[in-house]
Structures are given as structure tokens and as C-alpha cells.
Amino acid sequence: MADYKQMYLTLLDATEKAINQLISAQRACEEIYILSAKEEEENKKPISVI
């Protein structure tokens, strides 16, 4: 007889790892976006002449 509990736990573990990997990738992309937006904003600031 198939060990359904083991099958379920194996699938659950793999699903959790995949979700965590996607969350990590999303956070990395958000950080890249935020940093690039800050760089663009800094490049737009006029240079003040005293």
C-alpha cells in the first residue's frame, strides 16, 4: 500500500521550498527596483551653484 502520509509530506516540503524561493526572488527584485529608483532620483537633482 502506498504511504500517502510520506507522499503528502514530501509534496508539502517541496511546495514550501518553492514558495520561499519565490518570496526571496521577489524581495531581491524589489530591492533592485528601490535602489534603481533612488539612483534615478539622485541623478535628477540639480546641482546647486553657490
MDTraj code that builds the backbone (N, CA, C; nanometers):
import mdtraj as md
import numpy as np

residues = "MET ALA ASP TYR LYS GLN MET TYR LEU THR LEU LEU ASP ALA THR GLU LYS ALA ILE ASN GLN LEU ILE SER ALA GLN ARG ALA CYS GLU GLU ILE TYR ILE LEU SER ALA LYS GLU GLU GLU GLU ASN LYS LYS PRO ILE SER VAL ILE".split()
xyz = np.array([
    [0.0845, -0.1188, 0.0000],
    [0.0000, 0.0000, 0.0000],
    [0.0886, 0.1246, 0.0000],
    [0.0471, 0.2240, -0.0736],
    [0.1238, 0.3483, -0.0840],
    [0.1239, 0.4217, 0.0498],
    [0.2351, 0.4834, 0.0799],
    [0.2477, 0.5607, 0.2028],
    [0.2038, 0.7041, 0.1728],
    [0.0731, 0.7292, 0.1832],
    [0.0175, 0.8585, 0.1466],
    [0.0665, 0.9714, 0.2360],
    [0.0901, 0.9412, 0.3609],
    [0.1417, 1.0441, 0.4515],
    [0.2803, 1.0896, 0.4047],
    [0.3663, 0.9965, 0.3689],
    [0.5004, 1.0302, 0.3207],
    [0.4926, 1.1071, 0.1888],
    [0.4017, 1.0649, 0.1023],
    [0.3840, 1.1356, -0.0248],
    [0.3385, 1.2788, 0.0002],
    [0.2428, 1.2966, 0.0889],
    [0.1907, 1.4293, 0.1217],
    [0.3000, 1.5168, 0.1816],
    [0.3737, 1.4633, 0.2761],
    [0.4783, 1.5418, 0.3413],
    [0.5893, 1.5796, 0.2439],
    [0.6217, 1.4900, 0.1523],
    [0.7229, 1.5195, 0.0507],
    [0.6765, 1.6338, -0.0391],
    [0.5530, 1.6275, -0.0845],
    [0.4975, 1.7327, -0.1689],
    [0.4861, 1.8645, -0.0924],
    [0.4429, 1.8588, 0.0304],
    [0.4303, 1.9789, 0.1126],
    [0.5654, 2.0465, 0.1328],
    [0.6682, 1.9672, 0.1600],
    [0.8030, 2.0215, 0.1799],
    [0.8532, 2.0900, 0.0526],
    [0.8340, 2.0255, -0.0610],
    [0.8787, 2.0838, -0.1881],
    [0.8012, 2.2109, -0.2203],
    [0.6726, 2.2120, -0.1913],
    [0.5898, 2.3300, -0.2153],
    [0.6349, 2.4464, -0.1293],
    [0.6632, 2.4195, -0.0026],
    [0.7092, 2.5237, 0.0886],
    [0.8434, 2.5819, 0.0428],
    [0.9342, 2.4947, -0.0011],
    [1.0640, 2.5423, -0.0505],
    [1.0462, 2.6299, -0.1745],
    [0.9572, 2.5902, -0.2646],
    [0.9338, 2.6670, -0.3871],
    [0.8748, 2.8043, -0.3546],
    [0.7801, 2.8080, -0.2636],
    [0.7190, 2.9350, -0.2247],
    [0.8226, 3.0265, -0.1606],
    [0.9043, 2.9714, -0.0733],
    [1.0078, 3.0528, -0.0086],
    [1.1088, 3.1057, -0.1094],
    [1.1411, 3.0264, -0.2104],
    [1.2338, 3.0707, -0.3141],
    [1.1722, 3.1844, -0.3953],
    [1.0435, 3.1745, -0.4255],
    [0.9756, 3.2815, -0.4980],
    [0.9696, 3.4102, -0.4158],
    [0.9422, 3.3973, -0.2875],
    [0.9390, 3.5143, -0.1994],
    [1.0755, 3.5800, -0.1947],
    [1.1795, 3.5009, -0.1852],
    [1.3158, 3.5537, -0.1820],
    [1.3492, 3.6273, -0.3119],
    [1.3111, 3.5706, -0.4246],
    [1.3365, 3.6345, -0.5538],
    [1.2587, 3.7646, -0.5657],
    [1.1352, 3.7661, -0.5184],
    [1.0547, 3.8880, -0.5239],
    [1.1179, 3.9979, -0.4392],
    [1.1632, 3.9634, -0.3203],
    [1.2277, 4.0626, -0.2336],
    [1.3546, 4.1179, -0.2970],
    [1.4324, 4.0310, -0.3615],
    [1.5546, 4.0759, -0.4282],
    [1.5200, 4.1726, -0.5417],
    [1.4167, 4.1414, -0.6180],
    [1.3751, 4.2297, -0.7273],
    [1.3235, 4.3628, -0.6741],
    [1.2500, 4.3601, -0.5646],
    [1.2017, 4.4845, -0.5045],
    [1.3186, 4.5713, -0.4593],
    [1.4203, 4.5091, -0.4035],
    [1.5386, 4.5837, -0.3586],
    [1.6103, 4.6471, -0.4778],
    [1.6230, 4.5723, -0.5868],
    [1.6853, 4.6263, -0.7084],
    [1.6047, 4.7460, -0.7578],
    [1.4733, 4.7336, -0.7588],
    [1.3862, 4.8417, -0.8051],
    [1.4023, 4.9661, -0.7180],
    [1.4012, 4.9478, -0.5876],
    [1.4141, 5.0606, -0.4952],
    [1.5479, 5.1298, -0.5134],
    [1.6554, 5.0532, -0.5238],
    [1.7878, 5.1122, -0.5418],
    [1.7984, 5.1864, -0.6744],
    [1.7416, 5.1312, -0.7806],
    [1.7490, 5.1988, -0.9104],
    [1.6654, 5.3263, -0.9095],
    [1.5528, 5.3247, -0.8401],
    [1.4699, 5.4447, -0.8304],
    [1.5437, 5.5545, -0.7532],
    [1.6148, 5.5163, -0.6475],
    [1.6925, 5.6139, -0.5709],
    [1.8038, 5.6735, -0.6563],
    [1.8706, 5.5879, -0.7348],
    [1.9782, 5.6364, -0.8218],
    [1.9240, 5.7329, -0.9262],
    [1.8088, 5.7010, -0.9839],
    [1.7487, 5.7898, -1.0826],
    [1.7123, 5.9241, -1.0190],
    [1.6591, 5.9199, -0.8995],
    [1.6204, 6.0424, -0.8294],
    [1.7432, 6.1272, -0.7990],
    [1.8513, 6.0638, -0.7588],
    [1.9744, 6.1372, -0.7300],
    [2.0314, 6.2008, -0.8567],
    [2.0175, 6.1352, -0.9688],
    [2.0680, 6.1880, -1.0947],
    [1.9844, 6.3053, -1.1457],
    [1.8588, 6.3161, -1.1006],
    [1.7709, 6.4237, -1.1449],
    [1.7896, 6.5516, -1.0646],
    [1.8485, 6.5436, -0.9459],
    [1.8638, 6.6599, -0.8611],
    [1.9567, 6.7614, -0.9282],
    [1.9136, 6.8843, -0.9328],
    [2.0000, 6.9864, -0.9922],
    [2.1193, 7.0150, -0.9014],
    [2.2273, 7.0480, -0.9634],
    [2.3491, 7.0828, -0.8889],
    [2.3386, 7.2297, -0.8522],
    [2.3447, 7.2573, -0.7233],
    [2.3334, 7.3964, -0.6810],
    [2.4697, 7.4627, -0.6894],
    [2.4673, 7.5835, -0.7415],
    [2.5896, 7.6607, -0.7562],
    [2.5862, 7.7722, -0.6534],
    [2.6914, 7.7817, -0.5760],
    [2.6960, 7.8846, -0.4714],
    [2.7821, 7.9997, -0.5167],
])
top = md.Topology()
chain = top.add_chain()
for i, resn in enumerate(residues, 1):
    res = top.add_residue(resn, chain, resSeq=i)
    for name in ("N", "CA", "C"):
        top.add_atom(name, md.element.get_by_symbol(name[0]), res)
traj = md.Trajectory(xyz[None], top)
